[in-house]
Amino acid sequence: MKLPSLFTLATVAGSLSLLAADQPATPPSASPSQNPALQPSAATTGQPPAPVRGGRRGGLPPMGLPPTIAPDAKVTKLATLPTESYTVDGAPFTEGASVAPNGDIYFVEQNSNKIMHWNVADKTLSVFMHPAGYSNGMAFDSKGNLISCADERNELWSISLTEKETIPYPQPLNPAFGDPNRSGNITLPKHTVLVKDYQGKLLGGPNDVWIRPDGGMYLTDPFYARKWWAPGRQSEQVDKDGKPFKTVFFLSPDHKTLTRVVSDYNTPNGIIGTPDGKTLYVADIGANETYGFDIQPDGSLTNKRLICKIGSDGMTLDNKGNLYLSSGGVQVVDTKTGERIGSIQVPEQPANMAFGGPDRSTLYFTARTGFYSIPTLVKGANTNK
């Protein structure tokens, strides 16, 4: 079978007005009866918890734009992802924003098992890979390969942007949900499995990944039961009490050794590091906190310290040392002080984000059914995430 036809989604003309910080996350004009495609997908065990902090829903108080963004800047909606006949949970779920060497953005629409490609120059969106192993968090390595947390079979993949392979059509683990069962072959971007298990047992479900300068990789591994898994599948990574072991792993630069480096998190999720490879930030979305660590040459982490009492699904870092956390919109935190310096309100709750464009000065958001951007006065700290 041939690769599904690429499609292009039209850019929305104009910008969406930036919502006031105390307004609901969904614009009044997008009620379910008026525009169902703009509505967030229902909460299920197939998606991570999406904490909503701030505004009228409690938690963080309202706050204006951070100084890293011009006061008159607006969030622009670039695309709404389509609902396919097989879309899990009945609505798209965008995630995994990452930036390619040329500044283009790749992200996933996880509920229909696709990796998408946003061409910054042409402002067009196309399908890069489908099926895509129900990929989640992603990042680019120094060779330009797309590293993906392939959640379907709990693996970590390296995907080529230039090479293709013809393989038997991947069969679903649970035919009752998701991508349909098809026979024959399909041509897809070539992928290599970097991690398939830990000590002979499946990971809980790799969620997000950051790559340090020497090629070593840190990946978060919480456990969110997925509808596309085999029915009844339980976590194989369990603690002494038999509960799912939610952790952070380090994959050595030669990709031969996987080591558990965090063992005391409630639910690790978003992850990002500094471009010098010295500091790692990991969000504990279950505890609603984000911590910093010192990175050691062997991959181990020391000097754990609380950065802020805000959890996050995905996150990124700018070149001034500010963290961007997806919680009640996007919260911006100065890592030097732990203070929140502003927030960005997006019509749909963001799951992940990345600085893209040729100069890395546009912030792109994956947010439920949509894909958004806003210009910034800073640049992304990392060139690959």
LOKOL-976630 format. One record per residue (C-alpha): residue number from 0; x, y, z; residue in three letters. Coordinates in Angstrom, 3 decimals. Each point is the difference from the previous one (the first is absolute). Example, Ala and Ser with C-alpha at 12.3 -4.5 7.8 and 13.67 -1.06 7.14 Angstrom:
BEGIN
0  12.300  -4.500  7.800  ALA
1  1.370  3.440  -0.660  SER
REM end
This chain:
BEGIN
0  0.000  0.000  0.000  MET
1  1.246  3.475  -0.794  LYS
2  0.659  2.685  2.534  LEU
3  -3.230  1.927  0.634  PRO
4  -0.247  3.121  -2.104  SER
5  1.464  3.148  1.494  LEU
6  -2.479  2.722  0.693  PHE
7  0.298  3.680  0.608  THR
8  -2.007  1.928  2.524  LEU
9  -0.743  3.606  -0.789  ALA
10  1.483  2.626  2.249  THR
11  -2.583  1.913  1.945  VAL
12  -0.123  3.567  -1.242  ALA
13  0.946  2.483  2.677  GLY
14  0.690  -0.594  3.649  SER
15  -2.122  -1.110  2.870  LEU
16  -0.171  2.688  2.598  SER
17  1.992  -0.886  3.069  LEU
18  -2.425  -1.049  2.675  LEU
19  0.039  1.851  3.287  ALA
20  1.644  -2.060  2.727  ALA
21  -3.212  -0.396  1.971  ASP
22  -2.096  -1.278  -2.903  GLN
23  -0.952  -3.639  -0.628  PRO
24  2.371  -1.970  -2.189  ALA
25  -2.624  -0.445  -2.750  THR
26  -1.082  3.157  -1.864  PRO
27  -3.706  0.826  0.311  PRO
28  -0.501  -0.304  -3.757  SER
29  1.123  -3.616  -0.047  ALA
30  -2.797  -1.744  1.831  SER
31  -0.482  -3.704  -0.823  PRO
32  -3.136  0.743  -1.991  SER
33  1.755  2.654  -2.081  GLN
34  3.412  -1.522  -0.589  ASN
35  0.637  -3.470  1.421  PRO
36  3.418  -0.222  -1.659  ALA
37  1.341  2.691  2.302  LEU
38  -0.929  -1.814  3.190  GLN
39  2.584  -1.800  2.143  PRO
40  -0.295  -3.774  0.081  SER
41  -1.712  -1.500  3.004  ALA
42  2.192  -1.045  2.889  ALA
43  0.693  -3.713  -0.171  THR
44  2.564  -2.417  1.313  THR
45  1.528  0.213  -3.475  GLY
46  1.357  3.513  0.616  GLN
47  2.153  1.395  2.808  PRO
48  -1.646  2.210  2.594  PRO
49  -0.184  3.590  -1.239  ALA
50  0.171  2.230  3.072  PRO
51  -1.886  3.255  -0.384  VAL
52  1.469  2.627  2.270  ARG
53  -0.778  3.674  0.173  GLY
54  -2.856  2.176  -1.116  GLY
55  -3.448  -0.779  1.299  ARG
56  0.844  -3.654  0.552  ARG
57  2.222  0.613  3.011  GLY
58  3.716  -0.504  0.600  GLY
59  2.176  2.607  -1.695  LEU
60  -1.370  3.549  -0.069  PRO
61  -0.497  1.787  -3.342  PRO
62  3.138  1.515  -1.519  MET
63  0.875  1.886  -3.181  GLY
64  2.479  -0.848  -2.706  LEU
65  3.614  -0.537  1.081  PRO
66  2.686  2.552  -0.984  PRO
67  1.311  -2.564  -2.484  THR
68  -2.986  0.796  -2.238  ILE
69  -1.015  3.380  -1.410  ALA
70  -3.057  1.497  1.758  PRO
71  -1.984  0.128  -3.245  ASP
72  0.915  -3.519  -1.162  ALA
73  -2.888  -2.325  -0.734  LYS
74  -0.467  -3.743  -0.120  VAL
75  -0.687  -1.175  -3.559  THR
76  -1.827  -3.190  -0.804  LYS
77  1.836  -1.743  -2.837  LEU
78  -2.112  -3.123  -0.428  ALA
79  -2.765  -2.185  1.370  THR
80  0.741  -3.709  -0.266  LEU
81  -2.668  -2.157  -1.655  PRO
82  -1.987  -2.673  1.784  THR
83  0.448  -3.268  -1.859  GLU
84  -2.490  -2.842  0.097  SER
85  2.372  -1.940  2.255  TYR
86  1.141  2.872  2.272  THR
87  0.308  -1.329  3.549  VAL
88  -2.367  1.789  2.435  ASP
89  -1.703  1.752  -2.924  GLY
90  2.216  3.094  -0.132  ALA
91  3.597  0.819  -0.939  PRO
92  2.700  0.437  2.644  PHE
93  3.098  1.913  -1.119  THR
94  3.284  -0.513  1.869  GLU
95  3.763  -0.383  -0.344  GLY
96  1.021  3.319  -1.608  ALA
97  3.655  -0.062  -1.103  SER
98  2.101  2.115  -2.341  VAL
99  1.955  -1.358  -2.982  ALA
100  3.453  1.316  -0.984  PRO
101  -1.586  2.350  -2.568  ASN
102  -2.478  1.419  2.526  GLY
103  -3.053  -1.993  -1.152  ASP
104  -2.231  -1.478  2.690  ILE
105  -0.897  -3.658  0.337  TYR
106  -2.712  -1.067  2.405  PHE
107  -2.411  -2.869  0.553  VAL
108  -3.737  -0.381  -0.269  GLU
109  0.059  -2.924  2.335  GLN
110  -3.637  -1.058  -0.142  ASN
111  0.205  -0.717  -3.728  SER
112  3.567  -1.350  0.181  ASN
113  1.718  2.635  -2.148  LYS
114  3.150  2.074  0.037  ILE
115  -0.632  3.373  -1.646  MET
116  2.396  2.404  -1.730  HIS
117  -0.494  3.774  0.092  TRP
118  1.966  1.683  -2.802  ASN
119  0.928  3.394  1.432  VAL
120  0.839  1.578  -3.360  ALA
121  -3.150  -1.154  -1.802  ASP
122  -2.277  0.037  3.073  LYS
123  -1.421  -3.381  -0.944  THR
124  -0.714  -3.085  2.057  LEU
125  0.399  -3.544  -1.316  SER
126  0.131  -3.554  1.288  VAL
127  3.611  -1.111  0.414  PHE
128  -0.671  -3.513  1.304  MET
129  -3.113  -2.113  0.443  HIS
130  -0.223  -2.366  1.749  PRO
131  2.635  1.294  2.400  ALA
132  0.031  -2.320  2.999  GLY
133  -2.321  2.353  1.898  TYR
134  2.978  2.276  0.510  SER
135  -0.065  2.484  2.875  ASN
136  2.879  2.286  1.046  GLY
137  2.757  0.542  -2.577  MET
138  3.329  1.769  -0.565  ALA
139  2.635  0.154  -2.740  PHE
140  3.497  -1.396  0.462  ASP
141  3.189  1.601  -1.340  SER
142  -0.229  -2.067  -3.198  LYS
143  -3.455  1.321  -0.842  GLY
144  -1.866  -3.166  0.965  ASN
145  -3.350  0.356  1.743  LEU
146  0.092  -1.771  3.372  ILE
147  -3.487  -1.114  0.976  SER
148  -1.599  -1.471  3.106  CYS
149  -1.947  -2.680  -1.887  ALA
150  -2.740  -0.736  2.496  ASP
151  -1.787  -2.811  -1.836  GLU
152  2.625  -2.615  0.850  ARG
153  1.746  2.031  2.724  ASN
154  3.142  0.606  -2.028  GLU
155  2.373  2.832  -0.857  LEU
156  0.488  0.501  -3.740  TRP
157  2.427  1.826  -2.257  SER
158  -1.802  1.084  -3.197  ILE
159  1.780  1.156  -3.145  SER
160  -1.220  3.095  -1.836  LEU
161  1.616  -1.139  -3.251  THR
162  -0.117  -3.822  -0.180  GLU
163  -3.063  -2.188  -0.500  LYS
164  -0.715  -3.695  0.470  GLU
165  -2.717  -2.359  -1.180  THR
166  -1.278  -2.198  2.810  ILE
167  -3.064  -2.144  0.775  PRO
168  -2.835  2.236  1.127  TYR
169  0.296  0.305  3.822  PRO
170  -2.804  -1.969  1.611  GLN
171  -1.891  1.639  2.853  PRO
172  0.395  -1.445  3.481  LEU
173  -3.664  0.661  0.694  ASN
174  -2.066  -0.220  -3.210  PRO
175  -2.989  1.518  1.799  ALA
176  1.659  3.410  0.179  PHE
177  1.972  2.248  -2.245  GLY
178  1.723  -0.607  -3.300  ASP
179  -1.778  -2.690  -2.058  PRO
180  1.499  -3.436  -0.566  ASN
181  1.315  -0.212  -3.576  ARG
182  1.847  -2.622  -1.998  SER
183  2.900  0.426  -2.406  GLY
184  2.997  2.317  0.172  ASN
185  0.438  3.721  0.559  ILE
186  2.847  2.408  -0.725  THR
187  0.892  2.230  2.938  LEU
188  2.900  2.111  1.241  PRO
189  2.673  -2.431  1.169  LYS
190  0.098  -0.515  3.757  HIS
191  2.408  -1.751  2.359  THR
192  -0.989  -1.235  3.465  VAL
193  2.435  1.428  2.552  LEU
194  -1.734  -1.295  3.129  VAL
195  -2.482  -2.893  0.156  LYS
196  0.067  -0.889  3.701  ASP
197  1.800  0.405  3.324  TYR
198  1.434  -3.145  1.587  GLN
199  -2.189  -2.099  -2.288  GLY
200  -3.279  1.730  0.890  LYS
201  -1.987  2.534  -1.999  LEU
202  0.301  3.616  1.045  LEU
203  -3.082  1.609  1.484  GLY
204  -0.363  2.199  -3.063  GLY
205  2.760  2.459  -1.036  PRO
206  -1.552  3.458  0.105  ASN
207  2.568  2.696  -0.759  ASP
208  3.694  0.185  -0.867  VAL
209  2.917  2.448  0.099  TRP
210  3.401  -0.596  -1.619  ILE
211  3.149  1.384  1.565  ARG
212  2.904  1.274  -2.164  PRO
213  1.923  -3.302  -0.022  ASP
214  -3.041  -1.954  -1.192  GLY
215  -1.047  -1.450  3.348  GLY
216  -3.785  0.032  0.386  MET
217  -2.285  0.551  2.982  TYR
218  -3.550  -1.298  -0.269  LEU
219  -2.908  0.165  2.401  THR
220  -1.926  -3.223  0.514  ASP
221  -3.304  0.412  1.836  PRO
222  -2.823  -2.487  -0.416  PHE
223  -3.220  1.099  -1.703  TYR
224  -2.205  -2.912  -1.045  ALA
225  -0.638  0.296  -3.748  ARG
226  -2.956  -1.236  -2.003  LYS
227  2.292  -0.991  -2.863  TRP
228  1.919  -2.461  2.209  TRP
229  -0.925  -3.679  0.204  ALA
230  -3.111  -0.394  2.160  PRO
231  0.775  -0.442  3.691  GLY
232  3.655  0.977  -0.293  ARG
233  1.475  0.991  3.363  GLN
234  3.239  1.763  0.825  SER
235  3.000  -2.343  -0.084  GLU
236  2.177  2.571  1.760  GLN
237  -1.229  -0.161  3.605  VAL
238  1.363  1.009  3.392  ASP
239  0.329  -2.207  3.092  LYS
240  -3.716  0.458  0.695  ASP
241  -0.993  -1.056  -3.499  GLY
242  -0.971  3.513  -1.096  LYS
243  1.060  1.437  -3.392  PRO
244  3.559  1.328  0.206  PHE
245  -0.086  3.534  -1.410  LYS
246  3.504  1.126  -0.715  THR
247  2.624  1.706  -2.179  VAL
248  2.500  -2.017  -2.032  PHE
249  3.368  0.927  -1.506  PHE
250  1.128  -1.599  -3.257  LEU
251  3.776  0.119  -0.446  SER
252  1.438  1.857  -3.027  PRO
253  0.867  -3.314  -1.688  ASP
254  -3.646  -1.095  0.496  HIS
255  1.115  -3.215  1.735  LYS
256  -0.813  0.634  3.667  THR
257  -3.304  1.091  1.526  LEU
258  0.119  1.129  3.635  THR
259  -2.739  1.068  2.386  ARG
260  1.071  3.384  1.419  VAL
261  -3.107  1.225  1.855  VAL
262  -2.025  -2.097  2.413  SER
263  -1.923  2.428  2.229  ASP
264  -2.434  1.705  -2.362  TYR
265  -3.777  -0.181  0.146  ASN
266  -0.442  0.286  -3.784  THR
267  2.960  1.292  -2.061  PRO
268  -1.108  1.512  -3.293  ASN
269  1.501  3.086  -1.677  GLY
270  3.787  0.160  -0.308  ILE
271  2.564  2.478  -1.345  ILE
272  3.683  0.747  0.571  GLY
273  2.422  2.873  -0.489  THR
274  2.021  0.090  -3.228  PRO
275  3.285  -0.345  1.927  ASP
276  -1.194  -3.388  1.242  GLY
277  0.439  0.917  3.657  LYS
278  -3.574  0.411  1.279  THR
279  -3.133  -2.081  -0.458  LEU
280  -3.550  1.112  0.828  TYR
281  -2.689  -2.616  0.576  VAL
282  -3.650  0.725  0.723  ALA
283  -1.854  -2.122  2.513  ASP
284  -3.495  0.482  -1.386  ILE
285  -1.511  -2.200  2.703  GLY
286  1.433  2.125  2.824  ALA
287  -0.430  3.266  -1.945  ASN
288  3.703  0.863  0.375  GLU
289  3.065  0.424  -2.209  THR
290  3.531  -0.833  1.148  TYR
291  3.523  0.690  -1.207  GLY
292  2.961  -2.388  0.109  PHE
293  3.727  0.180  -0.638  ASP
294  0.974  -2.375  -2.817  ILE
295  3.033  -2.217  0.586  GLN
296  2.162  -1.409  -2.819  PRO
297  -1.250  -3.545  0.655  ASP
298  -3.619  1.170  -0.373  GLY
299  -0.829  -0.004  3.698  SER
300  -1.786  2.982  1.518  LEU
301  0.968  1.866  3.176  THR
302  -1.012  3.079  1.976  ASN
303  -3.751  -0.344  -0.430  LYS
304  -1.693  3.330  0.738  ARG
305  -3.508  1.357  -0.363  LEU
306  -0.256  2.558  -2.798  ILE
307  -3.692  0.814  0.341  CYS
308  -3.279  -1.403  1.251  LYS
309  -1.401  -0.401  -3.502  ILE
310  -0.247  -3.311  -1.810  GLY
311  0.101  -0.368  -3.757  SER
312  -0.801  -2.362  -2.833  ASP
313  2.640  1.172  -2.461  GLY
314  2.380  2.934  0.382  MET
315  2.773  1.973  -1.611  THR
316  2.737  2.465  0.937  LEU
317  1.042  3.365  -1.445  ASP
318  3.508  1.430  -0.301  ASN
319  -0.541  2.239  3.034  LYS
320  -0.565  -2.946  2.320  GLY
321  -3.799  0.090  0.151  ASN
322  -2.128  -3.143  0.073  LEU
323  -3.273  -0.204  -1.935  TYR
324  -2.407  -2.390  1.740  LEU
325  -3.300  -1.287  -1.386  SER
326  -2.322  0.488  2.960  SER
327  -3.102  2.194  -0.209  GLY
328  1.250  1.406  -3.292  GLY
329  3.772  0.500  -0.081  VAL
330  1.699  1.188  3.185  GLN
331  3.437  1.639  -0.319  VAL
332  2.382  -0.431  2.942  VAL
333  3.441  1.531  0.607  ASP
334  2.175  -2.980  0.921  THR
335  2.435  2.204  1.933  LYS
336  -2.649  1.197  2.458  THR
337  -2.824  -2.503  -0.417  GLY
338  -2.374  2.934  -0.529  GLU
339  -2.792  -0.072  -2.547  ARG
340  0.554  2.983  -2.291  ILE
341  -3.068  -0.309  -2.212  GLY
342  -2.430  -2.286  -1.759  SER
343  -1.288  -0.556  -3.515  ILE
344  -3.640  -0.873  -0.416  GLN
345  -0.859  -2.310  -2.899  VAL
346  -3.575  -0.874  -1.116  PRO
347  0.693  -3.683  0.667  GLU
348  2.145  -1.419  2.787  GLN
349  3.549  -0.529  -1.361  PRO
350  1.700  -3.355  0.439  ALA
351  3.427  0.892  -1.370  ASN
352  1.949  2.781  -1.689  MET
353  3.234  0.795  -1.833  ALA
354  1.850  3.044  -1.333  PHE
355  0.163  -0.216  -3.783  GLY
356  0.638  1.961  -3.163  GLY
357  3.408  0.767  -1.536  PRO
358  1.054  2.089  3.009  ASP
359  -1.938  -2.005  2.643  ARG
360  -1.945  3.084  1.098  SER
361  -3.555  -1.269  -0.498  THR
362  -1.645  -2.119  2.677  LEU
363  -2.211  -2.771  -1.405  TYR
364  -2.635  -1.792  2.097  PHE
365  -1.710  -3.325  -0.404  THR
366  -3.349  0.430  1.738  ALA
367  -2.659  -2.718  -0.132  ARG
368  -1.561  0.224  -3.478  THR
369  2.055  2.998  -1.114  GLY
370  3.448  1.272  -0.895  PHE
371  0.918  3.593  0.976  TYR
372  2.885  2.479  0.090  SER
373  1.083  3.344  1.460  ILE
374  3.089  2.108  -0.828  PRO
375  2.477  0.547  2.831  THR
376  2.796  2.411  0.940  LEU
377  2.271  -2.907  0.949  VAL
378  1.275  -3.138  -1.692  LYS
379  -0.217  -3.639  0.929  GLY
380  2.922  -1.203  2.111  ALA
381  0.187  -3.370  -1.754  ASN
382  0.206  -0.358  -3.763  THR
383  -1.816  -3.366  0.005  ASN
384  -2.994  0.304  2.356  LYS
REM end
